[in-house]
């Protein structure tokens, strides 16, 4: 269940707050192939199922940037904010890919508030997402997402 705030200002002072975990999402070959098409990254370890069986991972794997892009799916499950006119994705710091995501795996994210500050007429938050792979010891990736919320 997501933490809910009726104003981005309520995030101030919440550094260190654990946001819980999201629902699981399955990474299937169709999703990987679709990502390959829109990014034009058709490397065989992502899209060639037969060749990948004898490759370094024993199966096709998701693109690292596909895994990272799921932040847009995971963040709203962890943090519900209202009372602002516009939110902007500022970027990502400290993005690290720690383990490959084999096609067929399920992922979820755990979240933690790293920092919150007033900046340029807005509230800016950094939320660390740790993207977990079901049944694996290492996470797929860890990233600090940066969001800026402008008042109404």
OpenMM code with the backbone's topology and positions (N, CA, C; nanometers):
from openmm import Vec3, app, unit

residues = "UNK UNK UNK UNK UNK UNK UNK UNK UNK UNK UNK UNK UNK UNK UNK UNK UNK UNK UNK UNK UNK UNK UNK UNK UNK UNK UNK UNK UNK UNK UNK UNK UNK UNK UNK UNK UNK UNK UNK UNK UNK UNK UNK UNK UNK UNK UNK UNK UNK UNK UNK UNK UNK UNK UNK UNK UNK UNK UNK UNK UNK UNK UNK UNK UNK UNK UNK UNK UNK UNK UNK UNK UNK UNK UNK UNK UNK UNK UNK UNK UNK UNK UNK UNK UNK UNK UNK UNK UNK UNK UNK UNK UNK UNK UNK UNK UNK UNK UNK UNK UNK UNK UNK UNK UNK UNK UNK UNK UNK UNK UNK UNK UNK UNK UNK UNK UNK UNK UNK UNK UNK UNK UNK UNK UNK UNK UNK UNK UNK UNK UNK UNK UNK UNK UNK UNK UNK UNK UNK UNK UNK UNK UNK UNK UNK UNK UNK UNK UNK UNK UNK UNK".split()
positions = [
    Vec3(0.0844, -0.1192, 0.0000),
    Vec3(0.0000, 0.0000, 0.0000),
    Vec3(0.0881, 0.1244, 0.0000),
    Vec3(0.0554, 0.2177, -0.0845),
    Vec3(0.1340, 0.3390, -0.1016),
    Vec3(0.1168, 0.4339, 0.0163),
    Vec3(0.2234, 0.5094, 0.0459),
    Vec3(0.2112, 0.6200, 0.1409),
    Vec3(0.1385, 0.7327, 0.0688),
    Vec3(0.0469, 0.7992, 0.1370),
    Vec3(-0.0353, 0.9032, 0.0768),
    Vec3(-0.0081, 1.0371, 0.1432),
    Vec3(0.0095, 1.1380, 0.0594),
    Vec3(0.0319, 1.2739, 0.1067),
    Vec3(-0.0605, 1.3666, 0.0288),
    Vec3(-0.1237, 1.4617, 0.0988),
    Vec3(-0.2153, 1.5542, 0.0322),
    Vec3(-0.1433, 1.6783, -0.0195),
    Vec3(-0.0133, 1.6856, 0.0049),
    Vec3(0.0690, 1.7951, -0.0454),
    Vec3(0.2136, 1.7478, -0.0520),
    Vec3(0.2871, 1.7868, -0.1549),
    Vec3(0.4290, 1.7518, -0.1597),
    Vec3(0.5071, 1.8043, -0.0387),
    Vec3(0.4598, 1.9165, 0.0221),
    Vec3(0.5263, 1.9708, 0.1396),
    Vec3(0.5276, 1.8702, 0.2551),
    Vec3(0.4315, 1.7819, 0.2577),
    Vec3(0.4265, 1.6810, 0.3633),
    Vec3(0.5426, 1.5811, 0.3536),
    Vec3(0.6098, 1.5798, 0.2404),
    Vec3(0.7276, 1.4941, 0.2258),
    Vec3(0.8485, 1.5488, 0.3022),
    Vec3(0.8495, 1.6809, 0.3261),
    Vec3(0.9627, 1.7415, 0.3966),
    Vec3(0.9812, 1.6728, 0.5322),
    Vec3(1.1040, 1.6334, 0.5592),
    Vec3(1.1354, 1.5655, 0.6849),
    Vec3(1.1110, 1.4160, 0.6847),
    Vec3(1.0711, 1.3611, 0.5719),
    Vec3(1.0411, 1.2173, 0.5636),
    Vec3(1.1606, 1.1336, 0.5163),
    Vec3(1.2801, 1.1932, 0.5139),
    Vec3(1.3980, 1.1177, 0.4720),
    Vec3(1.4104, 0.9906, 0.5560),
    Vec3(1.4416, 0.8818, 0.4874),
    Vec3(1.4549, 0.7521, 0.5542),
    Vec3(1.3262, 0.6727, 0.5617),
    Vec3(1.2138, 0.7339, 0.5246),
    Vec3(1.0857, 0.6624, 0.5304),
    Vec3(1.0838, 0.5480, 0.4292),
    Vec3(1.0474, 0.4306, 0.4745),
    Vec3(1.0311, 0.3142, 0.3877),
    Vec3(0.8926, 0.3219, 0.3255),
    Vec3(0.8855, 0.3029, 0.1957),
    Vec3(0.7597, 0.3150, 0.1224),
    Vec3(0.6946, 0.1804, 0.0942),
    Vec3(0.7567, 0.0729, 0.1383),
    Vec3(0.7005, -0.0591, 0.1150),
    Vec3(0.7448, -0.1167, -0.0183),
    Vec3(0.6670, -0.2116, -0.0693),
    Vec3(0.6981, -0.2768, -0.1959),
    Vec3(0.5761, -0.2741, -0.2872),
    Vec3(0.6026, -0.2841, -0.4161),
    Vec3(0.4971, -0.2818, -0.5175),
    Vec3(0.4453, -0.4234, -0.5429),
    Vec3(0.3473, -0.4316, -0.6301),
    Vec3(0.3025, -0.5602, -0.6827),
    Vec3(0.4100, -0.6143, -0.7768),
    Vec3(0.4067, -0.7438, -0.7987),
    Vec3(0.4972, -0.8080, -0.8943),
    Vec3(0.4504, -0.7793, -1.0360),
    Vec3(0.5452, -0.7705, -1.1278),
    Vec3(0.5157, -0.7571, -1.2699),
    Vec3(0.6020, -0.8586, -1.3458),
    Vec3(0.5402, -0.9314, -1.4378),
    Vec3(0.6132, -1.0325, -1.5154),
    Vec3(0.6784, -0.9671, -1.6371),
    Vec3(0.8021, -1.0057, -1.6613),
    Vec3(0.8751, -0.9581, -1.7786),
    Vec3(0.8712, -1.0701, -1.8828),
    Vec3(0.7850, -1.0522, -1.9828),
    Vec3(0.7716, -1.1554, -2.0862),
    Vec3(0.8434, -1.1125, -2.2136),
    Vec3(0.8563, -1.2043, -2.3063),
    Vec3(0.9302, -1.1764, -2.4295),
    Vec3(0.8626, -1.0672, -2.5116),
    Vec3(0.7316, -1.0616, -2.5087),
    Vec3(0.6600, -0.9580, -2.5835),
    Vec3(0.6988, -0.8184, -2.5340),
    Vec3(0.7099, -0.8023, -2.4036),
    Vec3(0.7496, -0.6734, -2.3466),
    Vec3(0.8926, -0.6377, -2.3897),
    Vec3(0.9832, -0.7357, -2.3844),
    Vec3(1.1229, -0.7141, -2.4223),
    Vec3(1.1325, -0.6808, -2.5714),
    Vec3(1.0595, -0.7556, -2.6540),
    Vec3(1.0602, -0.7280, -2.7983),
    Vec3(1.0054, -0.5886, -2.8291),
    Vec3(0.8998, -0.5488, -2.7595),
    Vec3(0.8431, -0.4161, -2.7792),
    Vec3(0.9413, -0.3068, -2.7414),
    Vec3(1.0135, -0.3275, -2.6321),
    Vec3(1.1146, -0.2305, -2.5908),
    Vec3(1.2264, -0.2244, -2.6947),
    Vec3(1.2655, -0.3403, -2.7468),
    Vec3(1.3692, -0.3446, -2.8503),
    Vec3(1.3264, -0.2639, -2.9725),
    Vec3(1.1999, -0.2726, -3.0088),
    Vec3(1.1504, -0.1997, -3.1256),
    Vec3(1.1542, -0.0486, -3.1031),
    Vec3(1.1032, -0.0023, -2.9890),
    Vec3(1.0961, 0.1428, -2.9690),
    Vec3(1.2330, 0.2042, -2.9428),
    Vec3(1.3277, 0.1269, -2.8937),
    Vec3(1.4619, 0.1813, -2.8665),
    Vec3(1.5621, 0.1453, -2.9755),
    Vec3(1.5216, 0.0585, -3.0660),
    Vec3(1.6074, 0.0074, -3.1735),
    Vec3(1.7305, -0.0648, -3.1193),
    Vec3(1.7151, -0.1234, -3.0012),
    Vec3(1.8210, -0.2050, -2.9405),
    Vec3(1.7779, -0.3503, -2.9531),
    Vec3(1.8172, -0.4119, -3.0639),
    Vec3(1.7739, -0.5491, -3.0940),
    Vec3(1.8873, -0.6500, -3.0745),
    Vec3(1.9733, -0.6249, -2.9762),
    Vec3(2.0832, -0.7170, -2.9487),
    Vec3(2.0268, -0.8565, -2.9217),
    Vec3(2.0958, -0.9584, -2.9696),
    Vec3(2.0439, -1.0956, -2.9652),
    Vec3(2.0173, -1.1458, -2.8227),
    Vec3(2.0891, -1.0968, -2.7229),
    Vec3(2.0638, -1.1451, -2.5858),
    Vec3(1.9258, -1.1033, -2.5358),
    Vec3(1.8620, -1.0096, -2.6079),
    Vec3(1.7280, -0.9648, -2.5714),
    Vec3(1.6196, -1.0281, -2.6580),
    Vec3(1.6482, -1.0471, -2.7879),
    Vec3(1.5396, -1.0815, -2.8799),
    Vec3(1.5521, -1.2171, -2.9486),
    Vec3(1.6671, -1.2807, -2.9455),
    Vec3(1.6846, -1.4090, -3.0137),
    Vec3(1.6756, -1.5228, -2.9117),
    Vec3(1.5552, -1.5758, -2.8972),
    Vec3(1.5276, -1.6764, -2.7946),
    Vec3(1.6145, -1.8003, -2.8143),
    Vec3(1.6263, -1.8485, -2.9353),
    Vec3(1.7040, -1.9704, -2.9601),
    Vec3(1.8530, -1.9498, -2.9341),
    Vec3(1.9087, -1.8456, -2.9892),
    Vec3(2.0521, -1.8191, -2.9708),
    Vec3(2.0847, -1.7938, -2.8225),
    Vec3(1.9945, -1.7264, -2.7534),
    Vec3(2.0181, -1.6923, -2.6129),
    Vec3(2.0227, -1.8147, -2.5219),
    Vec3(1.9599, -1.9240, -2.5637),
    Vec3(1.9646, -2.0458, -2.4817),
    Vec3(2.1082, -2.0929, -2.4602),
    Vec3(2.1955, -2.0681, -2.5577),
    Vec3(2.3356, -2.1083, -2.5436),
    Vec3(2.4258, -1.9892, -2.5106),
    Vec3(2.3653, -1.8763, -2.4784),
    Vec3(2.4408, -1.7561, -2.4440),
    Vec3(2.4780, -1.7525, -2.2965),
    Vec3(2.5336, -1.6440, -2.2516),
    Vec3(2.5862, -1.6345, -2.1147),
    Vec3(2.4806, -1.6433, -2.0046),
    Vec3(2.3544, -1.6157, -2.0368),
    Vec3(2.2494, -1.6159, -1.9350),
    Vec3(2.1538, -1.7337, -1.9473),
    Vec3(2.1661, -1.8111, -2.0551),
    Vec3(2.0810, -1.9283, -2.0744),
    Vec3(1.9400, -1.8964, -2.1199),
    Vec3(1.9126, -1.7718, -2.1440),
    Vec3(1.7796, -1.7269, -2.1865),
    Vec3(1.7926, -1.5813, -2.2308),
    Vec3(1.6882, -1.5305, -2.2963),
    Vec3(1.6878, -1.3880, -2.3263),
    Vec3(1.6722, -1.3110, -2.1958),
    Vec3(1.7268, -1.1894, -2.1955),
    Vec3(1.7177, -1.1039, -2.0769),
    Vec3(1.6585, -0.9692, -2.1168),
    Vec3(1.5973, -0.9035, -2.0185),
    Vec3(1.5432, -0.7690, -2.0390),
    Vec3(1.6572, -0.6699, -2.0532),
    Vec3(1.6354, -0.5680, -2.1302),
    Vec3(1.7288, -0.4567, -2.1384),
    Vec3(1.7384, -0.3919, -1.9997),
    Vec3(1.8568, -0.3489, -1.9632),
    Vec3(1.8704, -0.2764, -1.8369),
    Vec3(1.7816, -0.1529, -1.8338),
    Vec3(1.7773, -0.0825, -1.9465),
    Vec3(1.6962, 0.0390, -1.9496),
    Vec3(1.5462, 0.0091, -1.9477),
    Vec3(1.5063, -0.1082, -1.9889),
    Vec3(1.3668, -0.1493, -1.9715),
    Vec3(1.3375, -0.1609, -1.8220),
    Vec3(1.4255, -0.2288, -1.7502),
    Vec3(1.4074, -0.2440, -1.6061),
    Vec3(1.4023, -0.1068, -1.5391),
    Vec3(1.4934, -0.0183, -1.5756),
    Vec3(1.4959, 0.1159, -1.5161),
    Vec3(1.3699, 0.1943, -1.5503),
    Vec3(1.3198, 0.1785, -1.6718),
    Vec3(1.2018, 0.2552, -1.7135),
    Vec3(1.0767, 0.2156, -1.6352),
    Vec3(1.0798, 0.1000, -1.5716),
    Vec3(0.9651, 0.0577, -1.4911),
    Vec3(0.9470, 0.1429, -1.3660),
    Vec3(1.0411, 0.2343, -1.3406),
    Vec3(1.0226, 0.3297, -1.2308),
    Vec3(0.8899, 0.4031, -1.2474),
    Vec3(0.8527, 0.4333, -1.3709),
    Vec3(0.7256, 0.5025, -1.3977),
    Vec3(0.6056, 0.4175, -1.3572),
    Vec3(0.6217, 0.2865, -1.3582),
    Vec3(0.5161, 0.1943, -1.3156),
    Vec3(0.5189, 0.1758, -1.1636),
    Vec3(0.6380, 0.1681, -1.1071),
    Vec3(0.6521, 0.1372, -0.9642),
    Vec3(0.6248, 0.2562, -0.8723),
    Vec3(0.6732, 0.3748, -0.9070),
    Vec3(0.6622, 0.4896, -0.8161),
    Vec3(0.5192, 0.5208, -0.7715),
    Vec3(0.4203, 0.5220, -0.8620),
    Vec3(0.2838, 0.5522, -0.8162),
    Vec3(0.2267, 0.4457, -0.7215),
    Vec3(0.2814, 0.3248, -0.7252),
    Vec3(0.2368, 0.2225, -0.6314),
    Vec3(0.2944, 0.2441, -0.4916),
    Vec3(0.4018, 0.3213, -0.4827),
    Vec3(0.4695, 0.3435, -0.3555),
    Vec3(0.4351, 0.4768, -0.2910),
    Vec3(0.4026, 0.5755, -0.3719),
    Vec3(0.3853, 0.7112, -0.3228),
    Vec3(0.2696, 0.7777, -0.3952),
    Vec3(0.1641, 0.8121, -0.3208),
    Vec3(0.0506, 0.8857, -0.3769),
    Vec3(0.0595, 1.0290, -0.3273),
    Vec3(0.0684, 1.1207, -0.4197),
    Vec3(0.0742, 1.2638, -0.3872),
    Vec3(-0.0403, 1.3362, -0.4555),
    Vec3(-0.0966, 1.4338, -0.3865),
    Vec3(-0.1937, 1.5240, -0.4479),
    Vec3(-0.1595, 1.6650, -0.4019),
    Vec3(-0.2367, 1.7624, -0.4470),
    Vec3(-0.2127, 1.8994, -0.4058),
    Vec3(-0.0996, 1.9675, -0.4794),
    Vec3(-0.0775, 1.9293, -0.6039),
    Vec3(0.0230, 1.9969, -0.6858),
    Vec3(-0.0298, 2.0059, -0.8279),
    Vec3(0.0215, 2.1033, -0.9028),
    Vec3(-0.0295, 2.1251, -1.0384),
    Vec3(0.0436, 2.0425, -1.1427),
    Vec3(0.1712, 2.0112, -1.1136),
    Vec3(0.2501, 1.9398, -1.2132),
    Vec3(0.3660, 1.8702, -1.1430),
    Vec3(0.3936, 1.7484, -1.1876),
    Vec3(0.5108, 1.6759, -1.1420),
    Vec3(0.6036, 1.6525, -1.2595),
    Vec3(0.7343, 1.6654, -1.2346),
    Vec3(0.8328, 1.6499, -1.3407),
    Vec3(0.9355, 1.5446, -1.2979),
    Vec3(0.9645, 1.4540, -1.3886),
    Vec3(1.0724, 1.3582, -1.3693),
    Vec3(1.2022, 1.4317, -1.4028),
    Vec3(1.2850, 1.4544, -1.3020),
    Vec3(1.4092, 1.5292, -1.3222),
    Vec3(1.5207, 1.4369, -1.3694),
    Vec3(1.5182, 1.3124, -1.3260),
    Vec3(1.6209, 1.2186, -1.3686),
    Vec3(1.6455, 1.1086, -1.2679),
    Vec3(1.7595, 1.0443, -1.2844),
    Vec3(1.7980, 0.9319, -1.1998),
    Vec3(1.9453, 0.9476, -1.1653),
    Vec3(1.9769, 0.9278, -1.0388),
    Vec3(2.1158, 0.9242, -0.9930),
    Vec3(2.1501, 0.7818, -0.9508),
    Vec3(2.2763, 0.7501, -0.9565),
    Vec3(2.3278, 0.6248, -0.9015),
    Vec3(2.2528, 0.5022, -0.9529),
    Vec3(2.2257, 0.4974, -1.0804),
    Vec3(2.1604, 0.3818, -1.1408),
    Vec3(2.2638, 0.2712, -1.1594),
    Vec3(2.2364, 0.1557, -1.1020),
    Vec3(2.3266, 0.0412, -1.1141),
    Vec3(2.2462, -0.0832, -1.1474),
    Vec3(2.2925, -0.1570, -1.2479),
    Vec3(2.2325, -0.2847, -1.2844),
    Vec3(2.3153, -0.3941, -1.2171),
    Vec3(2.2534, -0.4692, -1.1289),
    Vec3(2.3271, -0.5644, -1.0457),
    Vec3(2.3083, -0.7098, -1.0850),
    Vec3(2.1977, -0.7413, -1.1521),
    Vec3(2.1723, -0.8793, -1.1941),
    Vec3(2.0855, -0.8780, -1.3192),
    Vec3(2.1095, -0.9732, -1.4116),
    Vec3(2.0262, -0.9789, -1.5320),
    Vec3(1.8843, -1.0246, -1.4994),
    Vec3(1.7898, -0.9740, -1.5767),
    Vec3(1.6487, -1.0114, -1.5617),
    Vec3(1.6139, -1.1055, -1.6753),
    Vec3(1.6062, -1.2342, -1.6457),
    Vec3(1.5696, -1.3316, -1.7487),
    Vec3(1.4223, -1.3162, -1.7838),
    Vec3(1.3943, -1.3325, -1.9114),
    Vec3(1.2551, -1.3283, -1.9557),
    Vec3(1.1781, -1.4375, -1.8814),
    Vec3(1.0611, -1.4009, -1.8336),
    Vec3(0.9780, -1.4903, -1.7526),
    Vec3(0.9864, -1.4566, -1.6045),
    Vec3(1.0866, -1.3765, -1.5662),
    Vec3(1.1023, -1.3363, -1.4262),
    Vec3(0.9924, -1.2388, -1.3860),
    Vec3(0.9744, -1.2293, -1.2544),
    Vec3(0.8849, -1.1271, -1.2007),
    Vec3(0.9667, -1.0284, -1.1194),
    Vec3(0.9298, -0.8999, -1.1333),
    Vec3(0.9984, -0.7911, -1.0650),
    Vec3(0.9014, -0.7155, -0.9760),
    Vec3(0.9560, -0.6567, -0.8710),
    Vec3(0.8838, -0.5597, -0.7897),
    Vec3(0.9864, -0.4613, -0.7371),
    Vec3(0.9387, -0.3505, -0.6842),
    Vec3(1.0312, -0.2497, -0.6325),
    Vec3(0.9997, -0.2186, -0.4875),
    Vec3(1.1054, -0.1993, -0.4110),
    Vec3(1.0953, -0.1454, -0.2754),
    Vec3(1.1408, -0.0008, -0.2820),
    Vec3(1.0769, 0.0866, -0.2048),
    Vec3(1.1098, 0.2277, -0.2105),
    Vec3(1.1474, 0.2862, -0.0765),
    Vec3(1.2322, 0.3890, -0.0816),
    Vec3(1.2734, 0.4620, 0.0382),
    Vec3(1.2976, 0.6078, 0.0010),
    Vec3(1.2484, 0.6990, 0.0836),
    Vec3(1.2720, 0.8413, 0.0622),
    Vec3(1.4157, 0.8719, 0.1044),
    Vec3(1.4954, 0.9217, 0.0113),
    Vec3(1.6355, 0.9542, 0.0379),
    Vec3(1.6502, 1.0999, 0.0807),
    Vec3(1.5862, 1.1904, 0.0065),
    Vec3(1.5943, 1.3322, 0.0409),
    Vec3(1.4725, 1.4053, -0.0125),
    Vec3(1.4431, 1.5185, 0.0527),
    Vec3(1.3343, 1.6067, 0.0107),
    Vec3(1.3803, 1.7492, 0.0399),
    Vec3(1.3612, 1.8382, -0.0588),
    Vec3(1.4008, 1.9773, -0.0379),
    Vec3(1.3154, 2.0712, -0.1221),
    Vec3(1.3087, 2.1961, -0.0773),
    Vec3(1.2460, 2.2992, -0.1582),
    Vec3(1.3497, 2.3469, -0.2583),
    Vec3(1.3074, 2.3559, -0.3851),
    Vec3(1.4005, 2.3972, -0.4891),
    Vec3(1.3229, 2.4670, -0.6015),
    Vec3(1.3617, 2.5874, -0.6352),
    Vec3(1.3063, 2.6613, -0.7485),
    Vec3(1.1532, 2.6617, -0.7504),
    Vec3(1.0916, 2.6936, -0.6381),
    Vec3(0.9464, 2.7035, -0.6316),
    Vec3(0.8746, 2.5705, -0.6325),
    Vec3(0.9465, 2.4639, -0.5994),
    Vec3(0.8862, 2.3306, -0.6003),
    Vec3(0.9431, 2.2488, -0.4844),
    Vec3(0.8879, 2.1321, -0.4669),
    Vec3(0.9417, 2.0343, -0.3726),
    Vec3(1.0056, 1.9243, -0.4569),
    Vec3(1.1325, 1.8965, -0.4286),
    Vec3(1.2037, 1.7911, -0.5012),
    Vec3(1.2316, 1.6751, -0.4073),
    Vec3(1.1985, 1.5550, -0.4549),
    Vec3(1.2238, 1.4357, -0.3744),
    Vec3(1.3145, 1.3400, -0.4502),
    Vec3(1.3934, 1.2673, -0.3734),
    Vec3(1.4736, 1.1577, -0.4270),
    Vec3(1.4234, 1.0314, -0.3586),
    Vec3(1.3758, 0.9383, -0.4394),
    Vec3(1.3266, 0.8100, -0.3884),
    Vec3(1.4140, 0.6999, -0.4462),
    Vec3(1.4728, 0.6203, -0.3587),
    Vec3(1.5546, 0.5068, -0.4021),
    Vec3(1.4623, 0.3877, -0.4293),
    Vec3(1.4730, 0.3363, -0.5507),
    Vec3(1.4013, 0.2144, -0.5876),
    Vec3(1.5017, 0.1003, -0.5967),
    Vec3(1.4696, -0.0067, -0.5297),
    Vec3(1.5458, -0.1308, -0.5418),
    Vec3(1.4551, -0.2292, -0.6125),
    Vec3(1.4898, -0.2632, -0.7364),
    Vec3(1.4058, -0.3512, -0.8177),
    Vec3(1.4504, -0.4949, -0.7928),
    Vec3(1.3631, -0.5708, -0.7292),
    Vec3(1.3916, -0.7074, -0.6890),
    Vec3(1.3448, -0.8069, -0.7945),
    Vec3(1.4188, -0.9175, -0.8060),
    Vec3(1.3819, -1.0279, -0.8943),
    Vec3(1.3330, -1.1411, -0.8042),
    Vec3(1.2128, -1.1875, -0.8293),
    Vec3(1.1568, -1.2928, -0.7464),
    Vec3(1.2494, -1.4153, -0.7436),
    Vec3(1.2818, -1.4617, -0.6229),
    Vec3(1.3630, -1.5812, -0.6061),
    Vec3(1.5126, -1.5606, -0.6191),
    Vec3(1.5571, -1.4370, -0.6419),
    Vec3(1.6998, -1.4090, -0.6586),
    Vec3(1.7525, -1.3305, -0.5386),
    Vec3(1.8798, -1.3516, -0.5080),
    Vec3(1.9431, -1.2804, -0.3962),
    Vec3(1.9762, -1.1358, -0.4294),
    Vec3(2.0247, -1.1127, -0.5514),
    Vec3(2.0635, -0.9779, -0.5929),
    Vec3(1.9471, -0.9076, -0.6610),
    Vec3(1.9334, -0.7768, -0.6381),
    Vec3(1.8313, -0.7024, -0.7120),
    Vec3(1.8734, -0.6823, -0.8570),
    Vec3(1.7766, -0.6583, -0.9419),
    Vec3(1.8038, -0.6270, -1.0827),
    Vec3(1.8755, -0.4937, -1.0929),
    Vec3(1.8265, -0.3947, -1.0193),
    Vec3(1.8909, -0.2639, -1.0206),
    Vec3(1.8498, -0.1826, -0.8995),
    Vec3(1.9291, -0.0811, -0.8746),
    Vec3(1.9010, 0.0177, -0.7704),
    Vec3(1.9190, 0.1546, -0.8351),
    Vec3(1.8248, 0.2448, -0.8097),
    Vec3(1.8326, 0.3787, -0.8690),
    Vec3(1.7687, 0.4802, -0.7761),
    Vec3(1.8228, 0.5991, -0.7776),
    Vec3(1.7658, 0.7110, -0.7043),
    Vec3(1.6900, 0.7979, -0.8036),
    Vec3(1.5575, 0.7928, -0.7964),
    Vec3(1.4728, 0.8696, -0.8876),
    Vec3(1.4508, 1.0092, -0.8303),
    Vec3(1.4538, 1.1083, -0.9170),
    Vec3(1.4393, 1.2477, -0.8738),
    Vec3(1.3122, 1.3047, -0.9364),
    Vec3(1.2228, 1.3524, -0.8512),
    Vec3(1.0958, 1.4100, -0.8970),
    Vec3(1.0791, 1.5487, -0.8380),
    Vec3(1.0173, 1.6367, -0.9156),
    Vec3(0.9923, 1.7737, -0.8706),
    Vec3(0.8423, 1.8008, -0.8842),
    Vec3(0.7829, 1.8531, -0.7745),
    Vec3(0.6394, 1.8783, -0.7698),
    Vec3(0.6153, 2.0277, -0.7522),
    Vec3(0.5340, 2.0844, -0.8435),
    Vec3(0.5056, 2.2271, -0.8419),
    Vec3(0.3689, 2.2516, -0.7795),
    Vec3(0.3575, 2.3571, -0.6966),
    Vec3(0.2312, 2.3821, -0.6254),
    Vec3(0.1179, 2.4204, -0.7199),
    Vec3(-0.0025, 2.4036, -0.6687),
    Vec3(-0.1212, 2.4400, -0.7467),
    Vec3(-0.1339, 2.5897, -0.7582),
] * unit.nanometer
topology = app.Topology()
chain = topology.addChain("A")
for resn in residues:
    res = topology.addResidue(resn, chain)
    for name in ("N", "CA", "C"):
        topology.addAtom(name, app.Element.getBySymbol(name[0]), res)
